[in-house]
Amino acid sequence: MKVMRRIALKAALVLPLSLAVLAGGVELAGAQSAKGASGLPLPRFVSLKSKRVNLRVGPSTDYATSWMYTKAGLPVEIIQEYDNWRRIRDADGTEGWVNHALLSGERTAIAAPWMRGKGEAVYVNMRRDPLPSSSVIAKLEPGVVFRVKECTGDWCHVDAGGTEGWVAQSEVWGAYPGEAFK
């Protein structure tokens, strides 16, 4: 009998929360504010810590997995927080919930994912210095993931597989326009 009551109580608590989350019409514990439950700003970019990360439809392991990421270091954007769960968005616009322990504060980015599959050879230029006239030291295919060391608001200093250089900030997904950080 006690087991049945716990299940019924859990269903009574989880169902309204899941409907609110799926509808997107209810804020969860300070979500959608300038700061999340963690005290950190929302939205913000982070990366996946693990090479296996389940994306869930709600903020609990009780919710179904809608997607599984299989690449550590992939940049994602935290757009909402609830307890130890973070609602994230990836470069393709897919959204869902991930436990905060599976995320890292290390900044990574993706080279112009919106240019993938255009049919012609399109590249993002990595330059020696943060200037449009600086020499090109590498050409990155759209969709390449790299580590971001800093951004100036116009340029990002990146490391792509051991090659370091500067990429125009407008050609990366993983740093906001005008965002500067070290």
C-alpha positions in Angstrom: 0.0 0.0 0.0 2.8 2.4 0.9 4.4 1.7 -2.5 1.2 2.5 -4.3 0.9 5.8 -2.4 4.5 6.8 -3.3 3.9 6.1 -6.9 0.6 8.0 -6.9 2.2 10.9 -5.1 5.2 10.9 -7.5 2.8 10.9 -10.5 0.8 13.7 -9.0 3.9 15.8 -8.6 5.7 14.9 -11.8 2.7 15.2 -14.2 1.9 18.9 -13.6 5.6 19.8 -13.8 6.1 17.8 -17.0 3.1 19.4 -18.6 4.3 22.9 -17.6 7.8 22.1 -19.0 6.5 20.7 -22.2 4.1 23.6 -22.7 6.9 26.1 -21.9 4.4 28.4 -20.3 5.5 28.1 -16.7 8.8 29.3 -15.2 10.7 26.9 -13.1 12.4 28.2 -9.9 13.8 31.5 -11.2 14.3 30.3 -14.8 14.3 32.8 -17.7 15.8 35.4 -15.4 19.2 37.1 -15.7 20.6 34.5 -13.2 19.7 30.9 -12.9 19.3 28.7 -9.8 23.1 28.3 -9.8 23.6 32.1 -9.6 25.3 32.1 -13.0 23.9 34.1 -15.9 21.3 32.8 -18.4 21.7 32.0 -21.2 25.4 30.9 -21.3 27.6 28.6 -23.2 29.2 25.5 -21.8 30.3 22.2 -23.2 29.5 18.5 -22.7 31.8 16.9 -20.2 31.0 13.2 -21.1 31.0 11.5 -24.4 27.6 9.9 -23.6 25.0 12.5 -22.5 21.3 11.8 -22.4 19.0 14.7 -23.4 15.7 14.3 -21.5 12.3 15.8 -22.1 12.1 17.0 -18.5 14.4 17.8 -15.5 14.7 14.3 -14.0 15.8 10.8 -14.8 12.1 9.9 -14.6 11.7 11.7 -18.0 12.3 9.9 -21.3 15.5 10.4 -23.2 14.9 12.2 -26.5 18.5 12.2 -27.7 21.9 10.9 -26.8 25.0 13.0 -27.5 28.1 10.9 -28.1 30.8 13.6 -28.3 32.5 15.2 -25.3 33.4 18.8 -25.8 30.3 19.7 -27.9 29.2 23.3 -27.1 25.7 23.8 -25.8 23.8 26.8 -24.5 22.1 26.6 -21.1 18.8 28.4 -21.4 17.0 27.4 -18.2 17.9 25.8 -14.8 15.9 23.7 -12.4 17.6 22.3 -9.3 20.5 20.2 -10.6 19.1 20.2 -14.2 19.9 22.4 -17.1 17.8 23.0 -20.1 20.2 23.2 -23.1 20.1 24.1 -26.7 22.6 22.7 -29.3 23.8 24.3 -32.5 20.9 22.6 -34.4 18.3 24.1 -32.1 17.5 20.9 -30.3 16.5 21.5 -26.7 16.2 19.3 -23.6 17.3 18.7 -20.1 20.7 17.4 -18.9 22.1 16.9 -15.4 24.6 19.6 -14.5 27.2 17.1 -13.6 27.5 16.2 -17.4 28.4 19.8 -18.3 31.7 21.6 -18.2 32.5 25.3 -18.0 35.2 24.8 -20.7 34.3 26.9 -23.7 34.2 25.3 -27.1 32.6 26.4 -30.3 31.5 25.1 -33.7 32.8 26.6 -36.9 29.7 28.2 -38.7 27.3 25.2 -38.5 24.8 27.2 -40.5 27.1 26.8 -43.6 27.2 23.0 -43.5 25.9 21.2 -46.5 25.8 24.2 -48.8 27.2 22.1 -51.7 30.2 24.3 -52.5 33.5 24.3 -50.7 33.0 26.8 -47.9 35.5 27.3 -45.1 36.0 29.4 -42.0 39.4 31.0 -42.0 41.7 30.7 -39.0 44.1 33.6 -39.0 47.5 34.2 -37.3 46.3 37.5 -35.7 42.8 39.0 -35.0 42.7 41.0 -38.2 40.9 40.4 -41.4 44.2 41.1 -43.3 46.2 38.6 -41.2 47.5 35.5 -43.0 45.2 32.4 -43.0 46.9 29.5 -41.2 44.1 27.0 -41.5 40.7 26.5 -43.2 38.0 25.0 -41.0 35.1 23.1 -42.4 31.7 24.2 -41.1 30.8 22.0 -38.1 34.3 21.5 -36.8 34.4 21.7 -32.9 37.3 23.6 -31.3 38.4 24.9 -27.9 37.9 28.6 -27.3 40.7 30.3 -25.3 39.3 33.8 -25.4 37.0 36.2 -27.3 37.4 39.9 -27.8 33.9 40.7 -29.0 35.0 40.5 -32.7 37.5 37.6 -32.7 38.0 34.3 -30.8 41.4 32.8 -30.1 40.9 29.1 -30.7 42.7 25.7 -30.6 41.6 23.3 -33.3 43.5 20.0 -32.9 46.7 21.7 -31.8 46.6 24.5 -34.3 46.0 27.9 -32.6 44.8 31.0 -34.3 42.0 33.6 -34.5 38.5 33.1 -36.0 36.0 35.9 -36.6 33.4 35.7 -33.8 30.6 36.0 -36.3 31.6 32.7 -37.8 31.3 30.6 -34.6 28.5 29.1 -32.6 29.6 29.1 -29.0 30.2 32.8 -28.3 27.6 35.5 -28.3 28.0 38.5 -30.6 30.1 41.1 -28.8 30.9 38.8 -25.9 34.4 39.2 -24.5 36.1 36.8 -22.1 39.5 35.2 -21.2 
